[in-house]
Amino acid sequence: RPGCAAGPGALLGLMRDVGQLFDCEPVVLQRPDSPALLLFYPDTVFPWRDLAEVCGGALAGLAGLWPVTVYGTTARRETGELRAAVRADGATVIRLRSVSGRPFDQLTGLCLRVEMDTPARAAAWAALCAGSARTRSSAALEPAQAAALGEQISLRDFYHIAGHRNSASYGLQKLMWVRDNEPEVYAKTYKALNAKDFIVLRLTGKFYTEPSDATSNACIDLNTLQWSEKIVNASGIDGDKLPEIVPSTTVAGEVTPWAAGQTGLKAGTPVVMGGGDGLCSNVGAGSISPGRTFSCIGTSAWVATTSEKPLFDEEMRTFTWAHIVPGLYSPTGTMQAGGSSYNWLKGQVAKYETAVAKEQGISPYDLINAEAAKSPVGANGVLFLPYLLGERAPRWNPDATAAWLGLKMENQRCDLFRAVLEGVTLNLNIILESFRRSIPIDELLVVGGGAKGALWCQMMADVYNARIKVPVLLEEATSMGAAVTGGVGVGVFKGFEVIDQMLEINRTVEPDPEAVAAYAPVKEAFEVCYKAMLPVYEYMASHKNA
C-alpha cells in the first residue's frame, strides 16, 4: 500500500542490509517526472545467493509496499539490462561516472528499481535515501514543514512541551508534508496512526495510540500526556486526525472474527496497546523505576534512564519520551554511529583481522579487540570523533564528520582501534553526564552487540565511572519488554517489576580507579577537539559540491 507507515522502515532497512552486504552506500537516482526510485551500488559483484539470504526479508517487505525490480551484473556474466534500466529512468550519467569511475556503457553493479505511485512521492523518498547515508533520518523529507512550524513556535518552547526538538523526522511534520504535497490523501485521512497502532486497528477496529508512540509524533504535551493544542494549532493540522491517547497497558479491544480469519489468531484474544520499540527496550532492560539506566550498543547507540518527570537539557542535547510504565518518563540520547563505527573499522581498516578471523572461524571483532587492548587508556594520544553519519545526540550536527586526531609517527594500529571504541564511549558519556545533573547514576545495564566484548565493557565502566552489568541475553530487550507490557495489560503479571525475575546477569564489571582518573583529561580533550572542528565542518559542508 503506497504511503503506509511501514514505508520508511522497509526502504531504509533494505538500504542498510544491501549496504552491509556490499560495504558501500548507494547512489540515489530519480527523474523529476518518474515515479520510480533507483538505488544503485556501483562496481559491485552481484552475489545472488547472498542477496537472497541477507536481504530477502527486506526485499519482501519493500515489495509488499511498492513493486521492486532487481537488475545487476554477476561474477559470471554482465548484462545490458542494468544500463537499459538506468538509462530509461533518466539517470544522471555524469554523476554515475564520477562515482563509478568508468564510462556509462561499461556500467556494472546492482540496481534496485522501486516503483512508487507518484513522482512527488518518489522524489520525497529519493531525498530521504540520499540524506540517510549522512544522517539516517528523514530530515530531508519535510524540511519546509519543520521550518514553517519553527516560525510559529520557538525551538526551545517546542522542546519544553514535546520533549524533543522540532525536526522533520517526527510524525507531525510528516503529516504536514502529506497535507502540503498530497492534499487529496490528507482530505481523505480519518486518523494518522503509527505502524503499531495501525496493527491494533486491524486487529480490533479501534483507533488508539499510547504515550510512548505519541511522543514520536512530537506534538504531545509531556506534562499532560495529551496532544498539545499549542503545537497542533501552530502546525495547522486538523487535531481530529490524531487518535486518542490511552495508557500503554490498555486493552484496546479483542481480536475480531474478521482479524481472526486473516491471521489465525483466536477471536476474542485481548490486544494490549504496547509501546514503541525504544521504550519496550527500556522495560526489557529493567529501566522501570527512577535512576535505573541502560545503554544499547547497536548500529546506533543510546543511553536511556527513567525519571519521574521530563528532563530538559539546557543545550537540548537529549530528549524525553513518555515511558510505558504509567507516570514515568525516559530521558534518552541516541548517537548515530555507535556499533556502526566499530563495523566501519572492521570493514575498512581491519581487513587483515577480518581475513584471519575468516580462516580461523572466529569473529573478527575478537581480533580487533585483542589489538585494541595493546593500547593504553587514551590510545597514546589519538582521539576519534565518531561522526560518520553526522550526529544526533549530543551534538545535533548533521555536518559533523568523523576524524582521527592526534596521530604521530609513533602511533600504531592498536591506537587507531582503541580510539574508535573510546570515541563512541566518550560521546555517550556526554549524554550520561547530562542525566547525572538531575539523577544519580552509578550503574548501567548494557545490551546490544557491543556488550559482547570484555574490553569495551571495561572501557565503559572506566569512562562512565559506573558499574556495568551485562545480561545473558543481549538482543532480546525490546521483545521481552513488549511481552512484559502485554502481560501487565491482561493481568498475567502484577507489575513491571517481574522483569527483574527475567533478567539474568552474565557478568558485572567494576570501574578501575586508575583508569577513571586517566580518562579525565581524555574527556576534556575530546570536547576541545570537537569544538575546534566546528569551523572545519561548516567549511566542508559549504564546499561539498565545489
C-alpha positions in Angstrom: 0.0 0.0 0.0 1.8 3.1 -1.1 2.3 5.6 1.7 1.6 3.3 4.6 3.6 3.7 7.8 6.0 0.9 7.1 7.5 2.6 4.1 10.4 4.3 5.8 11.5 1.2 7.8 11.2 -1.1 4.8 13.1 1.2 2.4 15.9 2.2 4.8 16.1 -1.4 6.1 16.7 -2.6 2.6 19.4 0.1 2.1 21.1 -0.9 5.3 21.1 -4.6 4.5 22.3 -4.3 0.9 24.9 -1.6 2.0 26.3 -4.0 4.7 26.4 -6.8 2.1 28.5 -4.7 -0.3 30.1 -2.4 2.3 29.1 0.7 0.4 26.3 3.3 0.1 24.1 3.6 -2.9 23.8 6.4 -5.5 20.1 7.5 -5.3 18.6 8.4 -8.6 15.1 9.8 -9.6 14.0 11.7 -12.6 11.5 14.5 -11.7 8.7 13.2 -13.9 9.3 9.5 -13.0 7.5 7.6 -10.2 10.5 5.2 -9.9 13.3 5.4 -7.4 16.7 3.8 -8.2 19.2 2.7 -5.6 22.5 1.9 -7.5 25.5 0.2 -5.9 28.3 0.8 -8.5 31.1 -1.7 -9.3 29.6 -4.4 -7.1 29.6 -8.1 -8.0 26.0 -9.3 -7.5 26.0 -12.4 -5.3 22.5 -13.7 -5.9 22.6 -16.3 -3.1 24.0 -13.8 -0.5 21.4 -11.2 -1.6 18.6 -13.7 -1.0 20.0 -14.8 2.4 20.9 -11.4 3.7 18.3 -9.1 2.2 15.5 -11.4 1.3 13.3 -10.3 4.2 13.9 -6.6 3.5 13.2 -7.1 -0.2 10.0 -8.9 0.5 8.9 -6.2 3.0 9.5 -3.4 0.5 7.9 -5.3 -2.3 4.8 -5.6 -0.2 4.5 -1.8 -0.4 5.9 -1.0 -3.9 7.0 -3.2 -6.8 10.7 -3.8 -6.8 12.8 -4.9 -9.8 16.4 -6.0 -9.3 19.0 -5.5 -12.0 22.7 -6.3 -11.8 25.9 -7.9 -13.0 27.2 -11.1 -11.6 30.6 -12.7 -11.4 29.7 -15.0 -14.3 28.1 -12.6 -16.8 27.3 -9.0 -17.5 24.0 -7.8 -18.8 22.7 -4.7 -20.7 19.6 -4.8 -18.6 21.2 -2.7 -15.9 22.3 0.0 -18.2 19.0 0.0 -20.0 17.0 0.3 -16.8 19.1 3.2 -15.5 19.1 4.9 -18.9 15.3 4.5 -19.2 14.8 6.4 -15.9 16.9 9.3 -17.0 19.7 8.7 -14.5 22.4 11.3 -14.3 25.2 9.7 -16.4 27.8 12.3 -15.3 27.1 11.6 -11.6 27.4 7.8 -12.2 30.6 8.3 -14.0 32.1 10.3 -11.1 31.0 7.7 -8.6 32.0 4.5 -10.5 35.0 5.9 -12.4 34.0 4.4 -15.7 32.0 5.2 -18.8 28.3 4.6 -18.8 28.5 1.9 -21.4 30.7 -0.1 -19.0 28.4 0.4 -16.0 28.3 -2.6 -13.6 26.8 -3.1 -10.3 23.4 -3.7 -8.6 20.4 -1.5 -9.1 17.1 -1.8 -7.2 14.2 0.0 -9.0 11.3 0.8 -6.7 8.1 1.7 -8.5 6.1 4.2 -6.4 2.7 5.7 -7.0 3.6 9.3 -7.9 6.7 11.3 -9.0 6.2 13.5 -5.9 6.4 10.6 -3.5 9.4 9.1 -5.4 11.2 12.5 -5.2 10.5 12.7 -1.5 11.9 9.2 -0.9 14.9 10.0 -3.1 15.7 12.9 -0.8 15.2 10.7 2.2 17.5 8.0 0.9 20.2 10.4 -0.3 20.2 12.0 3.1 20.1 8.8 5.0 23.7 8.0 4.3 24.7 11.1 6.3 22.1 11.3 8.9 20.0 8.1 8.9 16.9 10.3 9.5 14.1 11.6 7.3 15.2 15.2 7.8 15.5 15.6 4.0 11.8 14.7 3.5 9.9 17.5 5.2 12.4 20.4 5.8 9.9 23.0 4.7 7.3 21.8 7.2 9.7 21.8 10.1 10.8 25.3 9.1 7.2 26.5 8.9 6.4 25.1 12.3 9.5 26.8 13.7 8.2 30.2 12.5 5.1 29.7 14.8 6.8 28.3 17.9 10.4 28.6 19.1 12.7 25.6 19.2 13.1 26.0 23.0 9.3 26.2 23.6 8.7 23.2 21.4 11.4 21.2 23.2 9.9 22.0 26.6 6.4 20.9 25.6 7.1 17.8 23.5 10.5 16.8 25.0 12.0 16.7 21.5 13.4 19.2 19.0 11.3 20.4 16.1 12.6 18.1 13.4 11.4 16.7 10.1 11.9 13.2 11.4 8.7 13.2 13.5 5.2 12.2 12.7 3.6 15.7 12.9 5.9 17.2 10.3 5.3 14.2 8.0 1.6 14.7 8.3 2.2 18.4 7.4 4.1 17.2 4.3 1.2 15.0 3.2 -1.2 17.9 3.7 1.0 20.2 1.6 2.0 17.7 -1.1 -0.8 15.2 -1.3 -3.9 17.2 -0.3 -6.3 14.6 -1.7 -4.8 12.0 0.6 -4.9 14.4 3.6 -8.5 15.2 2.9 -9.5 11.6 2.9 -7.5 10.8 6.1 -9.6 10.0 9.1 -6.8 9.2 11.6 -3.0 9.2 11.3 -1.6 6.1 13.1 1.9 4.8 13.8 2.6 1.3 12.5 2.0 -0.4 15.8 -1.3 1.4 16.2 -2.4 0.5 12.7 -1.9 -3.1 13.6 -4.1 -2.6 16.7 -6.7 -1.1 14.4 -6.7 -4.0 12.1 -7.0 -6.5 14.9 -9.6 -4.7 17.0 -11.2 -2.0 14.9 -10.1 0.7 17.5 -8.3 3.9 16.7 -5.8 4.5 19.6 -2.2 5.4 20.3 -0.3 5.4 23.6 2.1 7.8 25.3 5.4 6.3 24.1 4.5 6.3 20.4 2.6 9.5 20.7 5.9 11.1 21.8 7.3 10.2 18.3 4.7 12.4 16.7 6.3 15.4 18.5 3.0 17.1 19.3 2.3 15.6 22.7 2.4 17.7 25.8 4.6 15.7 28.2 3.1 17.4 31.2 -0.5 16.2 30.4 0.3 13.2 28.1 -2.4 14.6 25.7 -1.9 16.3 22.3 -0.5 19.8 22.7 -3.0 22.4 21.4 -0.2 24.9 21.0 1.9 22.7 18.8 -1.1 21.3 16.8 -2.5 24.7 16.2 0.9 26.0 15.1 1.2 23.2 12.6 -2.2 23.9 11.1 -3.0 20.2 11.3 -6.6 19.1 12.0 -6.3 17.8 15.5 -9.2 15.4 14.9 -7.0 13.4 12.7 -4.9 12.4 15.7 -6.0 9.3 17.6 -7.0 9.2 21.3 -4.0 8.6 23.7 -4.6 5.8 26.2 -2.1 4.1 28.6 0.3 1.6 27.2 -1.1 -1.2 29.2 -4.7 -0.6 27.9 -6.5 -3.5 26.4 -7.5 -1.8 23.2 -10.0 -4.5 22.3 -10.2 -8.1 21.2 -9.3 -9.8 18.0 -12.3 -9.5 15.8 -13.7 -12.5 13.9 -12.5 -10.9 10.6 -9.0 -10.4 12.0 -9.0 -14.0 13.3 -9.8 -15.3 9.9 -7.0 -13.2 8.4 -4.3 -14.1 11.0 -5.2 -17.4 12.5 -5.4 -15.8 16.0 -8.3 -16.8 18.2 -11.2 -14.4 18.1 -11.7 -12.6 21.4 -8.0 -12.6 22.3 -7.2 -9.3 24.1 -4.9 -6.9 22.3 -2.8 -4.6 24.5 -1.5 -1.3 23.1 2.1 -2.0 24.0 4.8 0.7 23.2 7.4 2.0 20.8 10.4 -0.2 20.2 12.8 2.0 22.2 10.5 2.2 25.2 9.9 -1.6 25.1 13.7 -2.0 25.3 13.6 0.2 28.5 11.3 -2.4 30.1 13.3 -5.3 28.7 16.5 -3.8 30.1 14.9 -3.3 33.6 14.8 0.5 33.3 11.4 0.7 35.0 12.0 3.0 38.0 13.8 6.3 38.6 17.5 6.2 38.1 17.7 2.7 36.5 19.7 3.3 33.4 20.8 1.2 30.4 22.8 1.6 27.2 22.4 -0.2 23.9 25.3 -0.5 21.6 23.8 -1.5 18.3 24.2 0.1 14.8 23.3 3.3 16.6 23.9 3.6 20.3 22.0 5.2 23.1 21.8 5.8 26.8 18.4 5.9 28.5 17.2 6.3 32.0 13.9 6.5 33.9 12.6 9.6 35.7 9.5 10.9 37.5 9.4 14.0 35.3 10.8 15.1 31.9 14.4 16.1 31.9 15.1 19.1 29.8 18.8 19.6 28.9 19.8 23.3 28.8 21.5 22.7 25.5 18.7 20.5 24.2 21.2 17.7 23.7 18.9 14.9 24.9 15.2 14.2 24.5 12.5 12.7 26.7 9.9 10.0 25.9 6.8 9.2 27.8 7.5 5.8 29.4 5.4 2.7 29.0 5.3 2.5 32.8 2.4 4.8 33.8 3.6 8.1 35.4 7.2 7.8 34.4 9.4 9.2 31.6 12.5 8.1 29.7 15.2 10.7 29.1 17.3 9.4 26.2 20.2 10.4 24.0 20.9 8.5 20.8 24.1 8.8 18.7 24.1 7.9 15.0 27.2 5.7 14.6 27.8 3.6 17.7 28.2 0.0 16.6 28.4 1.1 13.0 31.7 2.9 13.8 33.0 -0.4 15.1 31.7 -2.1 11.9 33.2 0.6 9.7 36.6 0.0 11.4 36.2 -3.8 10.7 35.3 -3.3 7.0 37.6 -0.5 6.1 40.7 -0.7 8.3 40.9 -4.1 10.0 40.8 -6.1 6.8 43.8 -8.2 7.9 42.0 -9.2 11.1 38.8 -9.9 9.1 40.7 -12.2 6.8 42.5 -14.1 9.6 39.2 -14.5 11.5 37.6 -16.0 8.5 40.4 -18.6 8.2 40.2 -19.4 11.9 36.4 -19.4 12.0 36.1 -16.8 14.7 34.7 -13.3 15.0 36.9 -10.5 13.5 35.9 -8.4 16.5 37.8 -10.8 18.8 41.0 -10.0 16.9 40.2 -6.3 16.7 39.6 -6.2 20.5 42.9 -8.1 21.1 44.7 -5.5 19.0 43.0 -2.5 20.7 43.8 -4.0 24.1 47.5 -3.4 23.4 46.9 0.4 23.5 46.6 2.1 26.9 43.9 4.4 28.2 43.8 7.4 25.8 45.1 5.4 22.9 48.5 7.1 23.1 47.1 10.5 22.4 44.8 9.5 19.5 41.2 10.6 19.6 38.4 9.5 17.3 35.4 11.7 16.6 32.7 9.1 15.8 30.6 11.2 13.4 30.5 9.0 10.3 26.8 9.8 9.8 26.6 13.3 11.2 25.3 13.3 14.7 22.1 13.4 16.7 22.7 13.4 20.5 24.7 15.0 21.9 25.8 17.3 19.0 22.7 17.7 16.8 25.1 18.5 13.9 24.3 16.9 10.5 27.5 18.4 9.1 29.8 16.8 11.6 32.2 14.2 10.2 34.5 11.6 11.7 38.2 12.1 12.3 41.2 10.6 14.0 43.1 13.4 15.7 46.5 13.4 17.4 48.2 11.0 15.1 52.0 10.9 15.4 54.7 8.8 13.8 54.9 6.5 16.8 51.2 5.6 16.8 50.3 2.1 15.8 47.2 0.2 14.6 46.3 -0.7 18.1 45.9 3.0 18.9 43.6 3.6 16.0 41.4 0.6 17.0 41.2 1.6 20.7 40.5 5.3 19.7 37.3 4.2 17.8 35.9 2.4 20.8 36.9 5.2 23.1 35.4 7.8 20.8 31.9 6.1 20.8 32.1 5.7 24.6 33.2 9.3 25.3 30.4 10.6 23.1 27.8 8.5 25.0 29.3 9.8 28.3 28.3 13.3 27.4 24.7 12.1 27.3 25.1 10.2 30.6 26.6 13.3 32.3 23.6 15.4 31.2 21.3 12.9 33.0 23.5 12.9 36.1 22.8 16.6 36.6 19.3 15.5 37.7 19.6 11.8 38.6 22.3 9.9 40.5 23.5 7.1 38.2 26.2 4.7 39.3 25.2 1.5 37.4 24.2 0.8 33.8 22.9 -2.4 32.1 24.5 -2.7 28.7 22.8 -4.6 25.8 23.4 -5.0 22.1 26.3 -6.5 20.2 28.8 -4.0 21.7 28.3 -5.6 25.1 29.9 -8.9 23.9 33.5 -7.6 24.2 35.1 -7.6 27.6 37.4 -4.7 26.6 34.6 -2.4 25.6 32.6 -3.2 28.8 35.6 -2.4 30.9 36.2 0.8 28.9 32.5 1.9 29.5 32.9 1.2 33.3 36.0 3.4 33.4 34.8 6.2 31.2 31.4 6.3 32.9 32.8 5.6 36.4 29.9 3.3 36.9 29.3 -0.4 37.4 28.4 -2.2 34.1 26.1 -5.2 34.1 25.8 -7.4 31.1 22.8 -9.7 30.8 22.9 -13.2 29.4 20.5 -12.2 26.6 21.9 -9.2 24.7 19.5 -8.9 21.8 16.1 -9.5 23.3 15.4 -6.5 25.4 12.8 -5.0 23.0 10.7 -8.2 22.5 11.0 -9.0 26.2 9.7 -5.6 27.2 6.8 -5.9 24.8 5.9 -9.3 26.2 6.0 -7.9 29.8 3.8 -4.9 28.8 1.3 -7.3 27.3 1.4 -9.5 30.4 0.8 -6.5 32.7 -2.0 -5.3 30.5 -4.0 -8.5 30.7 -3.1 -9.2 34.4 -0.8 -12.1 33.9 1.9 -10.1 35.7 1.1 -7.9 38.7 3.5 -5.2 37.6 6.6 -4.4 35.6 8.8 -5.5 38.4 8.5 -9.0 37.0 11.3 -8.1 34.6 13.8 -8.4 37.5 13.0 -12.1 37.7 13.7 -12.5 33.9 17.0 -10.5 33.7 19.8 -13.0 34.2 23.2 -11.1 34.6 26.1 -12.8 32.9 28.9 -10.6 34.3 29.4 -7.4 36.3 32.3 -5.0 35.5 33.6 -2.5 38.1 35.4 0.7 37.2 39.2 0.7 37.7 40.0 3.8 39.8 43.3 4.4 38.0 41.7 4.2 34.6 38.8 6.5 35.8 41.4 9.2 36.7 43.3 8.7 33.5 40.2 9.3 31.4 39.6 12.7 32.9 42.0 14.6 30.6 40.9 12.5 27.7 37.3 13.6 28.2 38.4 17.2 28.2 40.5 16.7 25.0 37.5 15.0 23.3 35.3 18.1 23.9 38.1 20.5 22.9 38.7 18.7 19.6 35.0 18.6 18.7 34.6 22.4 19.2 37.8 23.0 17.3 36.4 21.1 14.3 33.2 23.1 14.1 34.5 25.7 11.6 36.0 22.8 9.6 32.6 21.1 9.4 31.0 24.3 8.4 33.5 24.9 5.7 33.4 21.4 4.3 29.6 21.4 4.2 29.5 24.7 2.3 32.1 23.4 -0.2 30.9 19.8 -0.6 29.7 20.4 -4.2 32.7 22.6 -5.2 
